[in-house]
Amino acid sequence: FCKRRRIGGKEKHLIKNKLTNQIIATDVKVASSFLKQLVGWIGHMPREGEAMIFPGCSSIHTWFMKTGIDILFIDKDGCVVKAVTVLPWSFSVCSGAEKAVELPEGTIKKYAISAGDCLDTSS
């Protein structure tokens, strides 16, 4: 659900909503280790266009964060199972999620993302 493109000689990850064809994020990082997943965006104020992917994750916490974030829980087919805004010092869990995507607060509303939307990486 995250496509890589070469921009300026560097590979960039993109996340695109397959239903609306909208690009949701252009600066995407993957939390590929336990430590990266534990820390996530703690100490970072996410900006529009940023996203962090958590492979194998069905729960996200916002402990020690100063701002809320939007979270998309994604199933094995790359489709949104749950889209939620989580306030600081809280957490969210989604049974059946294979991945979680953290986005700046307000992204879900801005792009009208909801359960059932699929995120595309193929075009």
C-alpha positions in Angstrom: 0.0 0.0 0.0 3.0 2.2 -0.2 4.5 2.9 -3.6 8.2 3.9 -4.1 9.1 6.5 -6.7 12.3 8.1 -7.7 12.2 11.8 -7.0 15.4 13.8 -7.4 17.5 10.6 -7.6 16.1 9.3 -4.3 13.4 6.7 -3.7 10.3 8.3 -2.1 7.4 6.4 -0.7 3.9 7.5 -1.5 0.5 6.5 -0.1 -2.5 6.9 -2.4 -6.2 6.2 -1.9 -7.3 3.8 -4.6 -10.9 4.8 -4.4 -10.4 8.6 -4.7 -7.0 8.6 -6.5 -5.7 11.1 -4.0 -2.2 11.1 -2.8 -2.4 11.1 1.0 1.3 11.2 1.9 4.6 11.8 0.0 7.1 11.6 2.9 6.6 8.1 4.2 8.8 6.3 6.7 8.6 2.7 7.7 9.1 1.7 11.3 10.9 -1.5 10.5 12.5 -2.3 13.9 11.1 -2.7 17.4 12.8 0.5 18.5 11.4 2.5 15.6 8.0 1.1 16.3 8.2 1.9 20.0 9.4 5.5 19.4 7.3 6.3 16.3 6.7 10.1 16.2 7.5 10.8 19.9 9.3 14.1 20.0 8.2 14.9 16.4 5.4 17.2 15.2 4.1 15.4 12.1 3.6 17.7 9.1 1.1 17.5 6.2 2.2 14.9 3.7 4.1 12.8 6.3 3.2 9.3 7.3 4.8 6.4 9.2 4.0 2.8 8.5 4.1 0.2 11.3 4.2 -3.3 9.7 2.7 -6.1 11.7 1.0 -3.6 14.1 -2.6 -3.7 15.3 -2.2 -1.2 18.1 -0.7 2.3 18.4 -0.1 4.4 21.4 0.4 8.2 21.7 2.1 8.3 25.1 4.6 11.1 25.5 3.2 12.9 22.3 2.2 16.5 22.4 -0.4 16.3 19.6 -3.0 13.9 18.4 -2.5 11.8 15.3 -4.7 10.1 12.7 -4.3 6.3 12.4 -5.3 4.0 9.6 -5.4 0.3 10.5 -4.9 -1.7 7.3 -5.8 -5.3 6.5 -3.8 -7.9 4.5 -5.4 -6.6 1.3 -4.2 -3.0 1.9 -7.7 -1.8 2.8 -8.6 0.4 5.7 -10.3 -1.5 8.6 -10.4 1.4 11.0 -9.7 5.1 10.6 -9.4 7.0 13.9 -8.0 10.2 15.5 -6.1 9.4 18.7 -5.4 12.1 21.3 -2.0 12.4 23.2 -1.5 9.9 26.0 -4.0 7.4 24.6 -4.0 4.3 22.4 -6.0 2.5 19.8 -6.4 -1.2 18.9 -7.8 -2.9 15.8 -8.4 -6.6 15.5 -7.6 -7.9 12.1 -5.2 -5.1 11.2 -1.9 -6.2 9.5 -0.4 -2.7 9.5 -1.0 0.7 11.0 -0.3 4.1 9.4 0.2 7.2 11.5 -0.7 10.5 9.8 -0.9 14.1 11.1 -4.2 14.9 12.9 -6.8 16.1 10.4 -5.6 13.9 7.4 -8.6 11.5 7.7 -11.0 14.4 7.6 -9.2 16.3 4.8 -9.2 13.3 2.5 -12.5 11.7 3.8 -10.7 8.4 4.5 -13.0 5.7 5.9 -13.1 2.0 6.5 -13.2 0.1 3.2 -10.9 2.5 1.3 -8.0 0.7 -0.2 -4.5 2.2 -0.4 -2.7 1.7 -3.7 0.9 1.1 -4.6 0.6 -0.3 -8.1 0.2 2.7 -10.3 
